[in-house]
Amino acid sequence: MEKKIILPEKEIPRQWYNIQADMPTPLQPPLNPATGKPVGPEDLLPIFPMNLIEQEVSTERWIDIPEGVLEKLLIYRPTPLQRAYALEKYLNTPAKIYYKNESVSPAGSHKPNTAIAQAYYNKVAGVKRLTTETGAGQWGSALSLACKLFDLECKVYMVKISYDQKPYRQLMMKTWGAECIPSPSRQTSFGRKVLAEDPDCPGSLGIAISEAVEDAVTSENTKYSLGSVLNHVMLHQTVIGLEAQKQFEMIGDYPDVLIGCVGGGSNFSGLSFPFIRDKIYGKDIQIIAVEPTACPTVTRGPFAYDYGDTAANTPLLPMFTLGHNFMAQPIHAGGLRYHGMSPLVSRLVLDGLIQPRSYNQLETYRAGMIFAQTEGLICAPETNHAIAAAIEEAGKAREEGVAKTIVFCLSGHGFLDLAGYDAYLSGKLTDVSLSEEEMQKSLEAIKSFPKPAI
Amino acid sequence: MEKKIILPEKEIPRQWYNIQADMPTPLQPPLNPATGKPVGPEDLLPIFPMNLIEQEVSTERWIDIPEGVLEKLLIYRPTPLQRAYALEKYLNTPAKIYYKNESVSPAGSHKPNTAIAQAYYNKVAGVKRLTTETGAGQWGSALSLACKLFDLECKVYMVKISYDQKPYRQLMMKTWGAECIPSPSRQTSFGRKVLAEDPDCPGSLGIAISEAVEDAVTSENTKYSLGSVLNHVMLHQTVIGLEAQKQFEMIGDYPDVLIGCVGGGSNFSGLSFPFIRDKIYGKDIQIIAVEPTACPTVTRGPFAYDYGDTAANTPLLPMFTLGHNFMAQPIHAGGLRYHGMSPLVSRLVLDGLIQPRSYNQLETYRAGMIFAQTEGLICAPETNHAIAAAIEEAGKAREEGVAKTIVFCLSGHGFLDLAGYDAYLSGKLTDVSLSEEEMQKSLEAIKSFPKPAI
C-alpha cells in the first residue's frame, strides 16, 4: 500500500509529447489581427524567439527536452504521484484516488515546467530579458525563478489589484531578482493611456499583457513569455502526464477518470495529453476539464476566433471564449478567470475527447476543505476545482459499487491564497456564477468574431 | 549526477533513535520548581500522557514507530536529500553540498514529524483535546494538522503580535480545524492577569506557554503539547537523520560536516543525532549548531538549571540558557528566539560533540538570497542560518582545496515569511546582535539559578 509513487530521477521523461501529431482534427491557424490571414512565423518573431515559434507550430510527436532544461527540472521533478487513502476513507468510496503533486516546485505550482523551458530557449536564442504579465502571481513567480536560474532579466507586469492584495507574491518575484510593477503602469504608452482615462484603474490581465508585449517589442534583446494557452506551453507541461503514466505502470494500475482544472489549460493539458493519446488509440478513459461557473468558457462559451488579450493586439486564436472583453467576477481562483481556452484543449473538447464541467466557488472550497482535513494539504483555489470533480466521481463510484481509479492534477499549494479559506470559514464566501443575462451579453459580443470551422 | 536522492517508501525508518542510550554523559533530571527535587513521571501527568512521559525518560536505543504514525508520516516522508549543484558552482567550491529538504511537509517544515507522533500518542491515551502555544506559527500549524489527522481538538495560543502580523499562519491553523486565539487572552486566569496589568501587551512565548498549560491542566480530557526542547520531541525528529544516513549510503558518500539551525534544537537534533552516534563510535564528522547572534544561547549563555517558560511554572531543565526572562530582539527567525536549548543538545555541546556557531541576521539573509537565486528555494529565516554556515564551510573547503561533503537541514520554506526578504531587499534589515551590556544583565539574572554538574 504505497502512499507516494516515486519515479527515479533517471526515469524523468527525455522528450515532451506533442499532441498535434495525434489529434483527429488538426488545429486551424491563428489569424493576423490586421490582415485576417493566417499568422506566419515571422509575425511572431517580435515577441517570441524562433526556437519557440517552431515548437508552437510543430507536428512532431516527440520533441527532445534539452539537457539544460532537464537539469533545472530535476530541482523538483519527477513529482510524486500520491494516493489519497484518507480521503477515500472519508468518502467511503471503493474508488482509488491519486493526485499528481505539482505543488512541490520552488514556486509552488506546475508553472515552472514551462517557465524553465521558455527561459532556456530564450537564453539559447541570445535574448537577455523577458517580460510577462501575471494576475494572481503564480506565473510571474515561476518566470522570475526561471529567469534567475538562466541569468536573464525579468520584468513582470502584475495586475494592480493583485499587486496590492498579494504583497507576498511580488516579494517572491523580487527575491528571485525580477522587477515586478503594478499594471497599468506609466512605463508603457498603453499603460499611460489607460491611466489617463482612469487614474484609479485596478488593472486587468488584458491590460498587463498589452503592457508586457509593448515592452518586449520596443526594448532591446527582449522577448515576451506567456504561461498558458499556447501550444508550446502545453507541450512543456506534458512532463506531468508522461511521468504519471510511468508511475501508474510501476503500480500496475491505469486511471479510469482523469481530472484537471482549466483556466488557460496548462496544468490540465500537462497531465491529460499523454493519456488522451492513449484514448485516441482506443483506451477507455474519461477526461474531465473543470472550470468555475463564474468563468464558464468551455461549458457555456462558443467556439470562435478571438484575441488573447483585452486590447485585441494578439493573433486571433480558434478557441472556446467568453469574449476578450469579458471580465469574470473576482473569484479567488484568479488563474481560472481567463476569457479564452487553449486552442488544443478547445479542439479536443469539440472532438469529444475531453468532457468539460463546472463548479461554483462554494463547492470548490468545500472540496478543498475536505482535502486539507483528510490528506493534510492546503491547495490553491484553482486546484480545489479538480478536487471537487474527484470527490463527485468518487461518489459515483460508490453508488455504482465500482473500484474506479481516479487521478487529478494537484496544480499548486494554497499557502499564498489563504484569504479564500478565511472567507469560506467565516461564512463570507459567495457563489458568483455567471448570470444568464451576462452570458447573453458575451454571446452578443462574440457574434461578430470570425468563425473557425468545427 | 543525481540531484535528489530519494529513499523508497518501504525504506522509511521503523524506529526512532534515542541518543540517551549512547551519550557519554547521562542527562541530569529536570527539577520540580516547587520542591527543587528531581521531577517524577507523576509530576508530568497533568500535562502529558504517560506514553510520552515514558519516551521522555527512556534510555532504550531504538523505539518502534507505531504503524499509525508511519501512515501519516508517509504523506510527505521520506523527504528528499538534494544536491546543491548550482550553489556549489556559484561558490566555486570543490565541496559537495547536500540539503535534507523538510520543507515538503504539508505545514512546510520539519515540525509535523513530532506533531504527528504526539497527536497519535495522545489519541491512544484517550485524550480528546490538545493545547499549545506558537510564536511565528510553524509549530501551531503542524500541531493543528496533526490533530485534524487524528481527530483531536486543538487550541493554539498564538503570541498576539505574531497573530496580528501573520494572518496567513492563523488561517492555516483554522483551515485544519484548530482554534487559534491571540495570547494574552481573556480565556485563562494568567492571561487575564497579564491583560489587567497591560491591556496592550503584545504577548510572548512565555505567556502563551503559561496559558496553554493552564488550559490543559484545568480542562477535561486535555493535554499540552510542546514542539521542541524536550527529549521525546528530539526523538521523533530523528527520522530526518536516519533517512539521511540511508540516502548517503545509497550514493556511497558520508558527510564531513553536518549543519542545522537551533532555536529549541529540534530540526538540528533530528538530522544530527544519528550521525552523532557514529561520531561517538569513532566517525570523523564535524557537527555544527547555528544560532542567531541576537539570541546566542549556546555560544554565549551559561549552562544552568532554568525554566522552560517565562512565568517559571515548568520544571527546571539543565541547559544552556539566557534566562527565562530574556527577550530576544524581534529578528525574523522567530523560531530561534527561545531563551533555552534542548538539554540533550546542551549536554552534547558540553561533551564536545557539537560545535555551536552564530551569525547575525544580515549574514543569514545574504546566504538565503544566494540559495534562492541558485537552487531556487526560498527558505525560512531560521533555515538561512544553516545555509550561512554551509556557505562558510564550502568556502573553507575551497581554500583548503578539499572536496568535503557538507549536509544541512532545510528545516522549512519561507513562503509565509517573506517580510524579512522584503526588508533585506529594500536595505531595511538590521543586525541586532546581543550587546555586551544585555548579555551581562542576563548572566547576572542566571547567577541565582541552581547549577547542574558539568
Interface residues (C-beta under 8 A of the other chain):
Chain A: E2 K3 K4 I6 P8 E9 E71 K72 L74 I75 Q82 Y85 A86 V104 P106 G108 L145 K148 L149 P167 Y168 L171 M172 K174 T175 W176 G177 M369 A372 Q373 E375 G376 L377 I378 F415 L416 L418 A419 Y421 D422 L425
Chain B: E2 K3 K4 I6 P8 E9 E71 K72 L74 I75 Q82 Y85 A86 V104 P106 G108 L145 K148 L149 P167 Y168 L171 M172 K174 T175 W176 G177 M369 A372 Q373 E375 G376 L377 I378 F415 L416 L418 A419 Y421 D422 L425
